């Protein structure tokens, strides 16, 4: 169940991502030679009438589209490229102007975000959009809100200057910020009152035993409310949810970088596989929601300016557009090799983290002892 669920999450998302590259490349007249889901030895595939080899690799942890003329990681012109006949060279990736190359590369992450918007629209259409007002129904005794002076009936309108519309916004904002001072603006009896709170840090455990360190305010909401939205508002709500998810990722990444959040909380493919199986057991809405968040993660991570990722390519194309000429191939090759080493190190680290969260090292220690 876990393996199948993982493949149902990661396979389609990789396909969607690479399909973005493929279609925009075709739009600009670039020939795709290989469209691969997974890396390594081919376990199955076919060649279409355009000469593109569609295949599946044995290691389902990524994918790629190999465009004609894409002969090195930096996609820089080579002697081999220069020796191609003019009509063939016109079909290659390097022959296109920098703005077209930029859009071809950006299309992958953008497609992941578009998928997320569509998926959120489907979910909100199925269950309704949460509209529970950001009104305090109850205050937990001796909790952060109680100590700061919150009262039942207070409507939270801002947190650190950011607007709060519904109670779900308040929950999302607080959960990401354990042991953090937050300046709230609340409405009480027709007056606007500023309240400063230092959140508590709470380790929350779900039904599967997974633990997460979250911020706690110590307030409760009224009865949950959901609203069926018309199509235009449905699209806007889905876009807002996607933006909010990206914002949460940026906050979390910043906390890891600054040391506010432990790197041990970072997960990799094994953790994604575990969560895939768990969410699948909860029903299609939970599974699609999880898949949507992973799609946003995939788009966000690929936009980071790290050589070898899409964001690294986009950075080099931006530099090329500003300088009116590309960086030297040697500099790009060095950057991509460094990026590869960094990504491999990160993959090893998060895999070790995953194994530690499963208790593998503790069990091995017990066997050795």
N, C-alpha and C positions, 0 to 999 in steps of 0.2 A: 504493500500500500504506500509506504514512504517513498520507495524508488519510483513507482509509477506516478505518484503525485508530484515528485520533484521534476520528472521529465515533462509532465503536463504543464508545469509552471515555466521552467527554464527554456524548453524547446520552442514553444510558440513565441516567447518574448525575444529570443535570439533571432528567430525567423523574421519577426516583425521589424526588428532593428536593422537587420541586413537588407530586408526588402526596401526599406527607405533609401539606403545607399544605392541599391540596384535600380529602382525606378527613376530616381533623379539622374543617375548616371546615364541610363538609356535616353532620358529626356534630352540630355545634352549631347547625345550621339557617341557615348563611350561604350565600347563593347566589353561585356562581362565575360571573362573566360571561365571562372569558377564561382559557384555559389555554394558555400559549405556551411552546414550546421554541425558543429563539433570540429575537433582537431584530430590530427593523426591519420592513421590508415583508414581508407575508405571502406565502409561496410555495406554500401549500397548507393546507387545513383543512376542518373540517366543524362543524356545530352540532348538538348532541344534543337529545334531547326535553326536557331541563331548561332549555334556552336557553343552555348553555355553549358558547362557541366554542373548539374545540380547533384550534390552528394551529401552523405551523412558520414561524419568521422566517428571513431570509436570513443572519443573523449568529449562528452557533452557539456563542456564548460565555456563555450564561446562559439564564434563563427566568424566568417569573413567572406567578402566578395573580392575576388582578384580581377581587377580590370586590366584590359590589354595595355601592355607597356609598363605595368606596375612591377618593375623588376628589382626594386630594393625597398627597404622600410621607409625611406625618406621620399619615395616616389620621384626621385630626381632623374633627369635625363642621363642616359648612359650611351656609350659607343654603340651598344646593341640597338638602342632605341633610334639613334641617329642613322643607323644603317637600314632602317625599315623604309619601304617605298612610301612616297608621300601620301597615297590614298590610305595605306594602313596606318601610318603615323597619325592621320587625322582622327582615327578611331580610338586613340590612346588617351589615357588619363592625363599624361604630362602635356599633351598638345592643347589642352583647354586653358582658357584664361583663369587667373587666380580666383576670381569671384565664383566661377562655375565649380572649380575644385572645392572651394570653401562650402558651397551649398551641397555638393555631393556628400561630403564628409559630415556636415551638420545634419543631414536628413535622417541619419540613423537615430541619434538621441531624440530629435524632434518627433519622429514616428512613435517612440516609446511614450512621450508625453501625450501625443494625440490618442494613442490607445488608452492611456489612463483616463483621459477626459471622457472618452466614449464609455469605458467600463463604469466610471462613477455615475454617468447619466443613467445607465441601465440599472445600477443598484438603487439609485434614488427614485427611479421610476417604479421599481419593484416594491420598495419598503417605505417610500416617502422620505422627505428631507427633514432632518431633526430641527425643530423650531422651539425647543424648550427655552424660555427666556432666561437670561443670566441674572436671575433673582435668587437671593439667598433664602432658602426655605428653612434651613436649620443650621446652627453653629455648634460644632463639636466642643464640648467643655474642655478648657485648658489647651485647646489646639492653637495653631498660629493665628487663625482669624479671630478667635475669642480673645487671645492676648492683645491683638491689635485694635480691638474695638468694633469688629463687624457685628451687625445685628440682623435678625430675621427681617426680611422685607427689603433689604438693601439691594439695589440693582447695580451691578458692576458694568461700567461703561468704558473703562480704559484700564490697561495694564501696561505700565512703563510707556505711556503715550500711545499705545496701540489700541484701536477700537475693539471692543468686545460686544458682539451682537447676540450670541446665544450661549447657553451654558456650556455647550461642547467646546466653544472657543476658549472659555475660561479653563476648562479641564485640560485642553491641549497645551495651553500656555504654561500652566502651573506644573504639569507632570514633567515637562522638560527641564525644570529649574529647581532641583532639590537644594536645600540649604542656601537659598538665594534671596536677597532682598528685592521686593517688587513693590513699586508705587502704584496703588490702585486709585481710581477715581470712581466713587459710587454716588448714586442718587438716593437720598433719604428724605422723605417728607417734603419733596419739592426743592431741596437744597443739594448742592454738589459738594461732596466731602472728600478730601484726600486721605488715604489710609496707607501707611507703609507697613508691610508684612515681611518677615523672614520665614520662608517656607520650611517645613520639616522635610527630612529625607526618609522615605519609607520604602522598604523592600517588599514589593508586591509579588505574590505567587499566583499563577493562573491554575486552571483545573488540571493541567498536564505537569505541574511542578516546576515550570519555567519561572525564574525569578528576574525581576527588573527593579532597578533603583529609580524611584520617581519622586517628584516633588509633591507635597501634600499641603493643602490650605486649611482643611478642616471645616468645609461647608458642604451642605447637601442642597440638591435642587428640588423643585416641585415635580409633579407627575410628568414623565416623558411625553413630549408631543411631536408628532410628525405631520408634514403637510405635503400634499400632492402638488407638484409644481407644473406650470405650463412649459412647453418645450424650450422657449427662449430663456426662461428663468432656470430651467433644468441645466442648460448648457453653462450658464453663468455660475451656478452652484458647483458644477463639476470642475470648472476652471479654478474657482476659489479653493476647492478641496485639493486640487493638484498643486497650486501655489503654496498652500499651507503645508502640504507634505514636504515640498522642496525646502521650505523655510525651516521646518523641523530638522531636516537632514543637515542643513548648514549650521544650525545651532548645536546639534549633537557633535558634528565634526569639529567645530570650534572648541567645544568643551574637551574633547579628546586631545586636541593639539595643545591647549592651555593647561592640561592636567586636572581640570575640574571633574572629568569623568575618566574612569580607568580604561586602559586599552584592553583589559580582559573582557570588557563588555562587547568588543567587536566580534562579529561572527563571520563565517565563511560559507562555502558550499555545503558542508556537512550540516551546519545549523539551518541553512535554508531548506535542505532536504527534510530535516526533522520537523520544522515548522510546516512544511508543505503537507506532510502526512497528517499532522495534527489538525490543521485548518480544514483539510478535506473531510475529516471525520465530523466536522461541525455543520456541513452543508454547503451548498453551492455559493451562497452569498458570502460567507466567511472566506471560502477558498478564492473566489474572484476578487474580493477586497485585498487579500494577501497578495495575489498575483499582480494586482494593480500597483500596490506599494512597491513590489519588486521591480516592476516596469519603470516606475519613477526613479528608483535607485539606480537601475541600469542606465537610464538616460542621464541622470545627474553625474554619476561616476565617470561616464564616458566624456562628459564635458569638462572635467577637471584638466587643467593645462599640464598634463603629464605626458612626456614623449611616449609614443606607442599607442596611447589612447586617442580617440577622436579629438579630444580637447588639445592634445599636443600638436596634432596636425593643424588644427584651426589656429593655434598660436603661431605656427610657422607661416601659414598663409597670410595671417594678419601682418606679421613682420615683413613678408614679401610685398604685400600691398603698400605698406608705408615706405619701404626702401626702394620700391620699384624693381627689385631684383631679389631672388631667393638667397638664403644663407648658403654658404659653401657646403657642398655635399659631405665633406669631412666632418664639419660641425654638426650637421644633422645626423649623420651616422653615429657620432659619439653620443649625442643626446638620446637617440633611440636605444642604443646599447645600455646607457645608464638607466633609462626608463624601464627597459626589460628587467634589469637586475633589481630595481626597486619593486616592480610588480611581483616578481618571483619571491622576493624576500617577504613582501606583504602577504602573499598567498600562503607561504609556509607558516608565517606567524598566526594568521587567522585559523589555519587548519589545526595548529597546535592548540590554539584557544578552544576550538570546537571539541577536540579530543579531551581537553581538560574539563570542559563543562559536562562531558559525558562520564567523567570519573575514570577515564582510561588510565591516567598516570597513577591515581590512587590505588587502583586495582593491581596494576603492575608492581607498584611498590610493595603491596601486601604479599604478592606472590614471591617477589624476590626476598622479602624479609622472612 
